Amino acid sequence: MPHIVVIGAGVIGLSAALRILGEEEPPSPPQQQETQNTVTIVARDYPEGAETVDGASQIDFTSAWGGAHNRLVPPTDAATRREHGFARRTFARVRGVRARHPEAGVTLLRGVEYLEAGALAPAYRDLTEARARDEAGPDGLGMRGFRLLPPAELPPGVAWGCEYDTWCVNPMVYCAWMLRRFALRGGRAVRRAVRDPREVLAWRLEGGPVDAVVNASGQGFGDERVFVTRGQTCLVANPCPVTITRQNSDGSWTFCVPRAFDGGTVIGGTKEPDNWDPHPSPAVREALLRRFADTYPAILGPEGRFAVIRDVVGRRPTRRGGMRLEAEVLDADGDGDDDGAPRPVVHAYGLGGRGYELSWGVADEVAALLQPYLEAKTPGARL
Ligand SMILES: Cc1cc2nc3c(=O)[nH]c(=O)nc-3n(C[C@H](O)[C@H](O)[C@H](O)COP(=O)(O)OP(=O)(O)OC[C@H]3O[C@@H](n4cnc5c(N)ncnc54)[C@H](O)[C@@H]3O)c2cc1C
């Protein structure tokens, strides 16, 4: 049975690991659920209660700090069209997860986009309801429940708005559910820091060699194209029935992400490339809360105030040119020479600010990239 090691237990590593173990949507009949692979997750950080994730030592465990909501990002080129396809596949899976596993931390709700005039790119301005809703046409975006908002429904200062059906997760509830499900399906999890995917290819686990590695480490290993995009947000106890994103003319963002399952609501947020400051700024917090309350005063509730739980600083693992999603072939000793059986390292990192919303699409692609190597080792093997 091929042994695959997934480096990383963030949303990408967990989705990929589950997918490799045969998690499908809709689920296959129980008799077909026998996995043909052994899968081990190796990671430094694992999902845990959001209350105890440490903002200093785990700042690079981005999945703990994400919102996380699914947003409309109208595609403008081949790369963003591919991402939109991943987002649609993810939505389909997440909808199925919500239906079958209410404990997984998923909420289905309305998503609202507001754009000020200075932020109104043509991709939004020219979007028609027909194209946005179209599920089958080559140019359709498949956004269920899409509606352009008339001017009377826009808050002051907003030039364009829309709403659509979407989803949010309470990140650590969702990731912990995936980890439990992985273990239930026979997956193994090891807490360990690795230096390089090649190191893992040199291991013997369960007494045998490692046949393939998935690098879902968030930032990769020494990839010069990767940089951090700092995000400061503020977690409040105020509930919110909708997820709202406002793009401001000055380039800043104002948003909320409800984290149901007693997770409060994230009010955000900054997007600061190459900013390594781990400390939340009180002034930024005040500005974020004020701007969101101006956009959506109902958030303040009957008491007319925010109940702040904590400030959050996270680092989106961003990559110039977009995520790395490809197979690199190494050989038996992991050095890339052709003196041993070829073994793949499938890279799946650099998801920036979209890891949750693209996760299942990425996981499907990881499986597709692994398939030929596993089939070569075990004819008939399927992922
Ligand atoms: C403020 C903020 C808001 C966001 N909001 C959203 C949102 O609304 N929607 C959305 O889709 N995305 C959002 N994101 C982005 C999203 O959180 C990330 O894209 C996603 O979490 C990346 O997941 P990942 O699994 O690739 O990386 P990570 O979550 O960082 O996981 C990496 C894993 O690899 C392990 N690892 C790394 N290096 C090593 C090593 N050397 N040895 C062993 N293990 C290692 C880590 O321990 C961890 O388990 C947001 C991010 C931030 C900061």
The ligand as an SDF file (V2000), in Angstrom:
LIG
                    3D

 53 58  0  0  0  0  0  0  0  0999 V2000
   -6.4510   37.6760    9.0490 C   0  0  0  0  0  0  0  0  0  0  0  0
   -6.6480   36.5740    8.0570 C   0  0  0  0  0  0  0  0  0  0  0  0
   -7.9090   36.3730    7.4970 C   0  0  0  0  0  0  0  0  0  0  0  0
   -8.1060   35.3660    6.5540 C   0  0  0  0  0  0  0  0  0  0  0  0
   -9.3730   35.1550    6.0810 N   0  0  0  0  0  0  0  0  0  0  0  0
   -9.5810   34.1580    5.1820 C   0  0  0  0  0  0  0  0  0  0  0  0
  -10.8900   33.9160    4.6730 C   0  0  0  0  0  0  0  0  0  0  0  0
  -11.8530   34.5640    5.0670 O   0  0  0  0  0  0  0  0  0  0  0  0
  -11.0460   32.9290    3.7590 N   0  0  0  0  0  0  0  0  0  0  0  0
  -10.0030   32.1730    3.3130 C   0  0  0  0  0  0  0  0  0  0  0  0
  -10.1990   31.3060    2.4600 O   0  0  0  0  0  0  0  0  0  0  0  0
   -8.7650   32.3770    3.7900 N   0  0  0  0  0  0  0  0  0  0  0  0
   -8.5320   33.3490    4.6990 C   0  0  0  0  0  0  0  0  0  0  0  0
   -7.2620   33.5840    5.1690 N   0  0  0  0  0  0  0  0  0  0  0  0
   -6.1720   32.8120    4.6060 C   0  0  0  0  0  0  0  0  0  0  0  0
   -6.1300   31.3930    5.1400 C   0  0  0  0  0  0  0  0  0  0  0  0
   -6.1870   31.4190    6.5460 O   0  0  0  0  0  0  0  0  0  0  0  0
   -4.8460   30.7370    4.6090 C   0  0  0  0  0  0  0  0  0  0  0  0
   -4.8190   30.8040    3.1950 O   0  0  0  0  0  0  0  0  0  0  0  0
   -4.8130   29.2730    5.0180 C   0  0  0  0  0  0  0  0  0  0  0  0
   -4.9900   29.1340    6.4060 O   0  0  0  0  0  0  0  0  0  0  0  0
   -3.4730   28.6400    4.6090 C   0  0  0  0  0  0  0  0  0  0  0  0
   -3.5480   27.2950    5.0050 O   0  0  0  0  0  0  0  0  0  0  0  0
   -2.3110   26.3340    4.8480 P   0  0  0  0  0  0  0  0  0  0  0  0
   -2.7940   24.9980    5.2760 O   0  0  0  0  0  0  0  0  0  0  0  0
   -1.7280   26.4800    3.4880 O   0  0  0  0  0  0  0  0  0  0  0  0
   -1.1950   26.9000    5.8450 O   0  0  0  0  0  0  0  0  0  0  0  0
   -1.1480   26.9050    7.4500 P   0  0  0  0  0  0  0  0  0  0  0  0
   -2.4870   27.0190    8.0390 O   0  0  0  0  0  0  0  0  0  0  0  0
   -0.1320   27.9270    7.8340 O   0  0  0  0  0  0  0  0  0  0  0  0
   -0.6340   25.4740    7.8330 O   0  0  0  0  0  0  0  0  0  0  0  0
    0.6930   25.1050    7.6010 C   0  0  0  0  0  0  0  0  0  0  0  0
    0.9500   23.7730    8.2710 C   0  0  0  0  0  0  0  0  0  0  0  0
    2.2700   23.3490    7.9280 O   0  0  0  0  0  0  0  0  0  0  0  0
    2.9960   23.0930    9.1210 C   0  0  0  0  0  0  0  0  0  0  0  0
    4.3980   23.3820    8.9020 N   0  0  0  0  0  0  0  0  0  0  0  0
    4.9440   24.4780    8.3350 C   0  0  0  0  0  0  0  0  0  0  0  0
    6.2920   24.3660    8.2980 N   0  0  0  0  0  0  0  0  0  0  0  0
    6.5870   23.1650    8.8690 C   0  0  0  0  0  0  0  0  0  0  0  0
    7.7880   22.4700    9.1400 C   0  0  0  0  0  0  0  0  0  0  0  0
    8.9740   22.9790    8.8220 N   0  0  0  0  0  0  0  0  0  0  0  0
    7.7200   21.2670    9.7470 N   0  0  0  0  0  0  0  0  0  0  0  0
    6.5260   20.7130   10.0760 C   0  0  0  0  0  0  0  0  0  0  0  0
    5.3540   21.3330    9.8530 N   0  0  0  0  0  0  0  0  0  0  0  0
    5.3810   22.5450    9.2550 C   0  0  0  0  0  0  0  0  0  0  0  0
    2.3750   23.9940   10.1650 C   0  0  0  0  0  0  0  0  0  0  0  0
    2.6730   23.5570   11.4580 O   0  0  0  0  0  0  0  0  0  0  0  0
    0.8990   23.8420    9.7930 C   0  0  0  0  0  0  0  0  0  0  0  0
    0.3940   22.6380   10.3290 O   0  0  0  0  0  0  0  0  0  0  0  0
   -7.0330   34.5620    6.1460 C   0  0  0  0  0  0  0  0  0  0  0  0
   -5.7860   34.7430    6.7170 C   0  0  0  0  0  0  0  0  0  0  0  0
   -5.5820   35.7340    7.6720 C   0  0  0  0  0  0  0  0  0  0  0  0
   -4.2370   35.8990    8.2870 C   0  0  0  0  0  0  0  0  0  0  0  0
  1  2  1  0
  2  3  1  0
  2 52  2  0
  3  4  2  0
  4  5  1  0
  4 50  1  0
  5  6  2  0
  6  7  1  0
  6 13  1  0
  7  8  2  0
  7  9  1  0
  9 10  1  0
 10 11  2  0
 10 12  1  0
 12 13  2  0
 13 14  1  0
 14 15  1  0
 14 50  1  0
 15 16  1  0
 16 17  1  0
 16 18  1  0
 18 19  1  0
 18 20  1  0
 20 21  1  0
 20 22  1  0
 22 23  1  0
 23 24  1  0
 24 25  2  0
 24 26  1  0
 24 27  1  0
 27 28  1  0
 28 29  2  0
 28 30  1  0
 28 31  1  0
 31 32  1  0
 32 33  1  0
 33 34  1  0
 33 48  1  0
 34 35  1  0
 35 36  1  0
 35 46  1  0
 36 37  1  0
 36 45  1  0
 37 38  2  0
 38 39  1  0
 39 40  1  0
 39 45  2  0
 40 41  1  0
 40 42  2  0
 42 43  1  0
 43 44  2  0
 44 45  1  0
 46 47  1  0
 46 48  1  0
 48 49  1  0
 50 51  2  0
 51 52  1  0
 52 53  1  0
M  END
$$$$
